[in-house]
Amino acid sequence: MTMMRLCHLVLMLATLSLSPLAYLTSSERADAPDAAAHPATSSTWDTLPDTWVASDALGRSLPGYAECGPRRPDRTVGMFYFLWHGTHVEGGPFDIAKILTQDPQAMQNADSPLWGKPGAFHHWSESIFGYYLSDDQSVIRKHAQLLADAGIDVIIFDVTNQFTYTPYYMTLLKVFTALRKEGNTTPQVAFLCPFGDPGHVLAELWHDLYGPGLYRDLWFQWRGKPLILANPSALIDQQGALPQNATPTLPVALAPGHTLSQSFTAERPFLSVAGSFPTWQTSNAALTLTLRADGPQGTALASHRFAAVPDNASLALSGEKPLPAGTYVLEISQSAGTVGWWSLGAQVSAKGQAFADGVAVPGSRVLTIGYADSQTEQLRSFFTFRTPQASYFQGPTRPDMWSWLEVYPQHVFTNSQGEKEQMSVGVAQNAVGNRLGSMSEAEARGRAFHAGATDHAPDAIARGLNVAEQWDRARHEDPQFVFVTGWNEWIAGRFAEFNGIKEPVVFVDQFDAAHSRDIEPMRGGFGDDFYYQLVSEVRRYKGVRPGPGPCTRRTMHPDQGFAEWQTVEPEYRDDIGDPVHRDHPGWNHCEQYVNHTGRNDLVAAKVAYDDTMVWFYVRTRDAITPSTGRHWMMLFIDTDHDPRSGWLGYDAVVNRISPSATRATLEKNADSTYRWTAAADIGYHLVGNELVLDIPRTALGLKDGAVTIDFKWADNIMETGEASDFTLNGDVAPNDRFNYRAQLGQRP
């Protein structure tokens, strides 16, 4: 949640949490429960990323089919995504981590010249892609790839602070569309609108995107319609049904076994009706709200049971289709705990009558009618609405609500059919105890918070104990949709006070490596540990496909051409069009980010073997460039699929030393760092866009019997000795830290 949003969230929480709704009837919904089937769009060039293997810097290996089981197409994961990098620039970038390194006492000195001005946005640290802007197409392409490889089905844009960031999301949609045209997979998109009044934002989204039907293939569908996270009741024309200038002064208690009701006249078609219900500051109140036709004993048109009613809650019955103008009765019954209805003493509405146990009594009860209009009806019929719950603590107050972030143990949010539809999973929460707080407070629930306390072990932050605990709960409850917070927020405003807590310097939503909630890899620090934790957790929740079968056992003759490779299996695939090309300014023009290392576009690879040899084949999109210079068409091999041996697990590399016309050098890893020693002279064959390396089994030290090896191709990485090289430079297959796994069957 952003700082701009939180500035007014404290003011709205009191009313927002008092606006639960219930639909008129679940039978009016046209969608069926199975309409929530997995909505991801398959690529025409499926790289099978859920079969790739990897280990992170902590030595944690990704789970596979044995641990995760088969894919479950009815489980979906969304990622909170931020578009605001560039819109709110006021100097900087002000990097909190660098500021505190330069001046460890800066948090106690609001006047430190290292800070930006009050309210200015500060980065908690630096992304692996630098202090980028949200229209940097190179970064967008890489985000799409990282998220798709992780199994993320939809990215949910943060537009909760009344900005839609239209130019930025349009750029992203353009890039995603181009990626899909190349055959690649991208997530789909949806929006999380303001928690209070989403009307302005939703009108902009309708005018700019949904109304014109732009980028329709990228709209995330839920229950057969585009999903929008917004409170539909806030779009309705709400009008009170009390005498003019009347003020409710009399809370009338509802005794067990009795009813209170109020008739009202709707002058035109309406979508909702609500009352205001005190609980005298108790927390265990419950009631049943019923809408009737034809008087207090008339036919029940809709009914819903509300539990844990907040004090002075405005509870409503609401439907997707309007009811006609006419006279109706709203009734409360079946009380539990202490609950009542705000009313007027002896004042009577000319358009309604108060009742107690079906008998007319003096006075009028607080009642609000939500009238329909053509635009509202159009929006309500076009989208699947899910009302977002702002609170980290309260949980759902009605069906068809979704959470975006909660403290552990998170609530299950159910739909109108009573199904476990959604839960949130967060990396960290700006909560202190059971109140909303700031990330810069000492007791905030950071990345290492779990089991009710912060773990201070040296690796606790990188291990992601907070989010792991939340994923465990989500998997136990097994909802249809998991909302993950978040990917790339990175910035927070500088303030002196939040929610009654005053400090010289306060950062609410992001603060430092321990107290931040971005999963996008960072420069330094925990690097990409949270990304591979995400991949692992999504796999455990959604399942995976089985890994590729054994490689083809066949003696190959690459000097006779490459036609024989057409029947070799399996084929290991890489994304199309992903070599790095970047030239874009950063935040506040801090740097012009330029990277043109992208050269050969790796597309597919294969492996074949016999008793004495292993052949590695790779194909590129276009003709392979000449083998001059360094970093050309390198092959990294993990001969024992053990991440603890070799550099990042790689025990051998080919072509780190520039090859001759027909011969290449295989090197062995020297000391688990990026140091290599020449070990064998091998042959290679290059024609057009195809390359084959001939490697004796003895050169790789492969033992007799069945052998499993992991491998990766890389072109024009910069050989920094860091895993980030695979993300930032050239092209690698497969992406980032991932590897292909090859099963070389048992020798006779």
N, C-alpha and C positions, 0 to 999 in steps of 0.2 A: 504494500500500500504506500502510495507516494505521500510526501510531506504536504504538498498542496492539498491533497485530498483530506489528510488528517487535520489540517487547520480548521476545516468546517465539520469534520466527522464528529468531534466531541459535542458540537452543538446539535447535531442531528440524531445522535444515538438515542436520545430519550424518546424522540418521536418515531424514529425508524423502527426500533424494536417493538413499537406499539402498533404496528400495521400488518398483522398477519391476515391472510386471506384464505378462503376455501372456495373451490370451484362449485358451481351449482350442482353438477352431477357428473360423475366420471363417464356415464354412458353417452354423454353428448360429445365426448372426444372421439375424433375420427381415427386416431392412431391406435395401433395395437401394441401390446408390450414388446413384441419381437421387432418392432420398427426401430429399436435401439441397436440393431445389428451394426457391427463394426463398419464405420463409414469411410475408412481410408480408401483413397483412390490408388489402385495398383498401377505401377509403372509398366510401360511396354518393355522395359529393360530391367528386370528384377535382379538386383545384385545380391539378394538373400542375406542382408546384413545380420539377421538374427541367427545365422549359422557361423558368423565370424567369431574368432577367439581373440582375447586380449587379457592383459594383466596391467593393473595400474601401478603407480609408483610405490604403493604400499604392499605390492605383491598379491593383491586380491584379483583372482581370475574370474572372468565372467562365467555365470552358470550356463549350462547347455540343456539339451533335450532331456537328459537323465534327471536333472534337478527341476526343470521347469515344466515338463510335460508338453503336450501338443498345443498349438496355437488355439486360442479361444476367440473366435470372431465376434463374440458379443461383449467383449471388454474393450474399453476405450480410455485413452489417456490424453489429457489436455495440458498444455504448458502456458503459464502466464507470461506474456511477452510485452516488452515496452518499446514504444515508438518515439519516445520524447527526446532522444539525444540530438540536440541541435535547436529545439524550439525555445528552450528556457535558458539560453546561454547568457550569463552575466559575468564575463571574465573567466579566468581559469585556463585550463583545468586546475582546480584545487584538489589535490590528492591528499586525503586525510592521513594515509599511511606515511607518505613522504613528509607531510607537515609535522607529524608526531615524532618521526625520526630526527628531523632537524631541531625540533623544540619539544621535548617530552612533556613540558608543562603547559603546552598551548591550550589544553582543554580547560585550564583554570584561568586563562587570560583571553577574554573576549576581544581585547584590543590588539592582539598579536597581529602584526602586519602580514603574517603568513595566511591568515584566513581571508576568504572572500567576504564581501559585505553581508550584513544580516539578511537572511532569506535566500542568499545566493546558493546555487547547487554545488555540492562538493562530491567528488568521486571517493568511494571508500577505498578503492585501489584501482588497478589498471587491468582491463581486459587483455587477453592474449592478442587481441587485434588492436590494442591501443585505445586511446580516447576517441573512439569512432563516432560518426554521425549516423543517424538511422536511415539515411538515403545512400549509404556506401554500398554499392551493388555487390562488390566483392565479398563484403562481410555478410550481406543478406544471402548470397549463394552458399556461403559456408555454413551459416546458421541452418538453412534448409537441409543441407546434407547431414550435419551433426544431429539435428532433431529427428530427421527421418530414419537415420541409422539407429537411433535410440528407441525407435518404435513410437514416437509421439504422433498422434493422429491429427491433432488440431492445436494451433497456437491461438490463445485468447488475448486479444489486444486490450491493454489497459487504457480505457477512455473515461475513467471514473472522475477525473478532475475537470470535466466539462470541455476538454480539448479532444478533438477527434484525430488530429495529426494527419489530415487527409493526404497531403503530398507524400508523406512518408509511407502510409499503408498502401497508397496507389503504386509507389515505386516497388514495394515488396511484392504486391500482387503481379506486377508486370514481370519481375524477375522469376517468381514462382511459375508463372505461365510459361516463360521461356524454358525453364528447366524441364517442365513437363513435356513440352514439345520435343525436347531432345530425348525423351524416354525416361527421365528420372522421376523419382518419387519426391513429393513435398508434403508437409502437413497441409490441412485445410485451415480455414480461419473463422473466427467468431469474435464477438466484442463483449467485454464486461462494462456496462454503462454505469453512470452515477447511482449510488445506492439510494439517494433520496428522490430527486426529480430527474428522470432520464429524458424528459421530453425534448429538450433542445438538442442533445446529442443524438437521440434516435431520429429526430427530424433531419439532421445533417446526414446521418448514415443512409437514411432512406433517399434523400435528394441526390447524394453523390454516388452511391453504390448500389443499393438494393433496388430502388425504384427503376433506374435505367437498366438494370440487369447486367451490370459489368462484372466480369470475372466469375460468372455463375458457377463454373466448375470447382472453384475454390471455396465456395460457401459450405461451411460445416452443417450437415443435416442431422437433426435429432427428432425422432418421432415423425419423420417424413417432411419436416419443414426446416428452414434455416434457423439455427439456434441464436437467440439473443438473451443475454443475461441482463434483465431489466425488470422492474416491478410494473406489471401491466396496469395495476390499479392507479398508479401515479399518472397515467395518461388520460384518465377519465375526468370529466368535468364534475368535480365534487361540489354538491350544494346541500347545505343544512336544511332540515325540515322542522325548524323551531320558529316560534314567533320572532319577528324582527327585533333585533337588539336584546334578545333574551340571553341570560347567562345561567348555565346550569349551576344550581346551588345545593341540590339535595341528592346525595347518593342513596338510592333505595336498595337495601340488601335483598338478595334472593335466598329464601329459606329452602332447605332440602325438601323435595317433594312438591314444590310449588313452581309457578311460572310467572314471569313478567313479560309484557309485550307492548308493542306500540304499532298502531295502524298508521299508514302514510299513503299519500297520493302521489304517484309519479306522473308528471305532466307530459312526459314523452318517454320513448323507449330508454331503458336503463340497464346498466351492466352490473352494478353492485349496490349493496346497502350495508351500512355499518352502524354500530352503536359504540358507546364509550363506557367501559366497565372498570370500576374501582375494585381493588382487592385489599384495601386498607394496609398496604405495604407487606402483605403476606406473599409467599412464593409457591403455595401448593394449591392454588385455586384452579377450578375447572368448571366448564359450562358447555351446554349444547346450544348452538345458535341455529334457529329454524326460520325459513321464510314460508309464509302461508298465503294462500288466496282465499277470498270469501270469508274474512273475519277470523277472530282468534281461535275458532275451532275448525277452520277451513282446511283445505287440502295442503299438505306439506309439499312445496316445490323443491326445496333444497334444505339440507341439514348438515352440520359438521360439529364434531366434538373438539373443543379446545382444551388443552391441558397446560399446566404451568403458566397460567395467564399472568402477564406482568401487570403491575398496578396502573390503572387508568389506560388500559389497552384499548385501541380502536380496532375491534375485530369485525371482519366483513365476510359476507358471502358474495362471491363474484363469479360470473360466467363468461365464457368466450362469446356467447350469443346473447344479444339484448332481449330482455323481456318487454312486452308491450306496456304502454301507458295504462294506468289503472290504479286501483286501491289494493294494498297488500298489508300484511302484518308481519313484523319481525318479533321473534320470541326468543327468550332465553329460559333454559330449564336444566334439570339434572345437575344442580350445583354440587360442588365439592369444595371443601375449604371455605374461605370467606370471599364472597364475590357479590357484586351488585350492578346497578345501572345508574349512571348519572342522569338526573331528571330535573325538572322544574317543579316548584311547589304547586301552587294552584293555577299557574298559567297553563292555558290550553291552546294547542295549535289548531288553527282553523281547518287544517288539512289532515288531522290525525287525532287519535284518541289513545290514552294510556289504559292498560289493562293489568289486572293482577288475578291470576287463576281464571282468566277468561272473562272477568267482570270489569266493566268500565270503572275507572277511578279518576279523581282529579289530577291534573298536571300533564306534563309531556316529558317523554324521555329523549335523551340526546340521540339523534339519528341523522345520518348523512347518506344522500343518494348520489350514486355515480352515474351520470347520464352518458349515453353513447353519442358519438358523432361519426360521420362517414370516414374521416381520416383515422380515428381511433379504431373503428371496426376493420378498416383495411389493414392496419398494422397488426392487430390482434389475430386476424385470420391468416396473415402472411407468415408470421414467425411462430416458432415454439418458444414461449417465454418461460424462463426460470428466474424467479426473484432472488437476487443475490443477498445473502446474509452478511452484513458488515461485521458483526460481532465475532470475536475469537472464542467467546465463552458460551453464548446463549443457545446455540443450536437452532434447528428449524422451529418455526412457530406456526407452520402450516405445510400442507403438501406442496410439491413442486417448487421448493426453494433449493438453492445450491449454496455451498460455502466456497470461499476462496482461500481462507487461511483460518486455522483454529489451533488452540493449544491441545496437547494430548490429555486425555483420550478424545479424539475427534468424534463428532456426532455423525450418525448416518442420516442422510437426507433422503426421504422417500417421495415417491410421486403419487399421483391421485389414485393409482391402482394399489398402493401400499407396498410397492417394490422398493428394495434397497437400490436407489438410483445413483447416488453420488456421494463422494466424500472428498475432502481436501487433504493434501499432504504438503507440508511446508518444511523448508530447510531450517528456518529459524522464525521466531515470533517476537515482535516488539511488545512483549507482555512481561510484567513484573508481578509475580504472584498471580492473583486473579484480577488484575486491572490492566488496562491499556497503558503502555509505557513507551519509553524511548529505547532504541538500541544502544545508546550511549550510557544508559543506566547500568550500574554494576551487576544487578541481578536479572537483567534481561535474559530471555530464553534463547541463547545463541546456538551455534552449530553443535556445540559439545554438550548441550543440555539434554538430559534424559533421566528417567527414573526419579524425577522430581528435583534434580540438582545438576549443577554444572560439573562435568568431569574435567579435571585439571591435568590429566596425563599429557605428555608431550605431543602425542599423535591424536588426541581426542578430537580436535577440530577437523583435521583432514579425514578422519574416519566417519564424520557425518552421523554422529550418534542420535541427534535430534530427529533428523529426517528418516533414519533407519527405524527408529521406534514408531514413527508415524506410518511408515510403509507396512510395518508388521501389523499394525492395527487395521489398516485398509485391506490388506490381504485376508485377514481373519474375517472381516465383515463382508468382503467380496462384493462391493457395489458394481454397478454397470459402468460407472465413469469415475475416474480419479482426476482431480484438478490439482496440478503441481505448481507451487509457488516457490521460486520462479526462475526465469532464465537470465534476464539481462537488465535489471533495474539500474544498478550501479551508482546512482546519485541520490542525494538527500539534501534538503535545505538546512542551512544553519540557523538555529533559533536559540533563544535564551530561556524558553519555558515551554512545557507541553503537559497538558492534562494536570495542571496544578503543581508540577514539579519544576522548580527553577534551578538553573545551573548557569555558570558563565557561558558555556557552550553546550547546546543540545542538538543531537542528530536523532531523528525519530525512526526512520525506516531502514537506514543503512548506517553503519559506523566503521567497522573494521573487519578483518578476516574472520574473527570469531563471531561477530555480531552483524551478519549480513545474510542475504538469502538468495544470492545468484548462483546458478549452476554452471553458467557459461565459463569455460576455462579462463583462469586468470594468469597474468604474467608473474611468475615466481610463486611464492606462497604454496598453496595446495594444488596449484596447476590444474590438471584435468581430473583430479581424484573424484570430485563430485559428479562429473559427467559420466564416468564409468560406473559409479555407484548408481546413477540414474538408469543406465543401460541394464545393469543387473536387476534392479528392482522392477523395472517395466517388464523384463523377461519373466520374472517370477510371477507377476500378476497376469500377464497376457498369454504366457506360453511361447514356444518357439517351434520352428520347423526342425526336423532331424537334420543333422549335418550331412555333408556330401558323402557319397559312398566311396569305396576304394578306388584309387586311381587305376587307369588301364595298365595292365601288365603287357608290355610289348616292346620288342627291340625296334628302335626308331632309326630312320635313315635320313636325317635332315639334309645331308648333302644331295639327296635326290628330290628335294622339294618339300613343301609343307602340306601337300594334299592329305597325307596320312593322318594329320592332326585333326581333321574334321570329325573323325569317329572316336577320338580320345575323350574320355570322360573322367571326372566331371569338368565342367567349364566354370571357372571362378571369374566373377564379373566385377567391374568397377564402374563408377558413375561416368557418364559421358559429358564431356565439355567442362571438366573441373580443374584443369591446370590454372594456376594462380596468375591473375592479371589485375593489378590494383593501382589506381592513381586517384586519390581523393583526399580532400582536406580533413583534418581532425577537429576536435572540439576547439572552438575559438581560434581556429587556424593555428593550433599549437604545432602542427606538423603536417606536411603533405605526405601522406602515406603512399609510397610508390613501391610496387613489387611486380616485376615482369619475369619472374622465374619460370612461369608456366611454359612448357615447351612440348614434349610428347604427351599426348592424351592417352593414358593407359586405359584399355577397354576390357581385355579378357586375358586370362592365363590358364594354363593346363600343366599337368605333370604326368609323365610316363616313366616306366622303369622296367629293368630286367634284372638278371642275376648280378650284373657288374656295374650297371650305369643307371643314372637318374637324369632325365631330360626335363628342363624347364622351358616352357613355351610362353611367350607373351605377344599380344597383338595390340596395336595402337589404332587410333582413329584415322590417322593419316600416315604417310611414309615417315619412318623413323629418321631423325636427324643424324648427320654424320657423327661418328664416335670420337670426335676430337674434343679436347678439353676435359674437365673433370665433371663428376656428378652424373655421368651418362648411364642410363638404363641399369641401375644397380639392383642386385638381388640380395636380400637379407634372408638368412636361413637360420631357424632355430631347430637344431638337429635333435634335441631331446624334449622339445616343448616344455621346457622348464624355465620360468621367468627369472629364477635366481642365478642362472649361469649365463655368461656372456653379457654383451651390452644390450639392455632392454630385453634380455633373453636370447639375442641373436649370437650364435656361435660362429657363423661364417658370413662373408660378404663377397660378392663377385662384382667386378667392374669399378670398385673404388679407385683402383689404379686404371688409368685409361688403357683400353685394349689396343692391340694391333689390328691388322685387317681381318685376321681369322682366329687370333688367340686372345684369351682373357686370363686374368689372374684371380684365383680364389684365395682369400685370406682368412685366417682363423683369428678369433678374438683373443687378445693378449691378457687382459686383467679385469674384465667386466666393465671397463670404461671404453671410450671410443678410441681404442688403440688396437691395431691389427698387424698381423705378421703373415707374409706371403707363405702359402702352403702348397699350392698346386697350380700348374699351367693347364688350362682347359680350352676346349674348342668352342667356338660359337658360330652361328650361321644367321645371316641377316639378308632378307629380301623384302624390299618395300616396307610394309608395316608389320612384319612378322620377324621375331627373333627367337632363336633356340640356343640354350646353353647345354653342353654335354659335360656332365660331372660324374666322375667315377665314384661309386659308393664308398670306396676306401678313402677318397679325399674328404668326404664328409664324416668319416668315422662311424658309418652306420653299421649296426650290429646285424647278425643273422636273425632271421625270424621277422615277424610283423613289425613294422616301423611306422611311427607317427612323427611327422615333421610339420612345423609351421613356417610360413614364408611370406615375404612381402617384396613387391617390386617398387622401385622409387627412381624417378627421373628428376634431376636438377634440384634436389634438396641441397642445402648449403653446408651440410656436414658440420653442424654446430655442436654435435654430441648431445643434443637435447631432444626429447621426444616431441617438443613443440615444432621442430623442424618439419616433421611429417604433416603438420596441420597448416603451417604458414607458407611453405615453399614448394614449387614445382608441382608434381603430381605423384601420388602413391597409390598402390593397389594392394590391399584395400585401404580405406581411408584411415588417417590418424594413427592411433596405436593398434588398430585392428590387424589381425593376420588371417590368412587362409590356412586351413588345416588339411594336410594331405595324408591319406592312409596308404602306405605302401605295404601291400599284403605280404604274407610269409613267403620267403624264398623256399624252393624245393630242396 
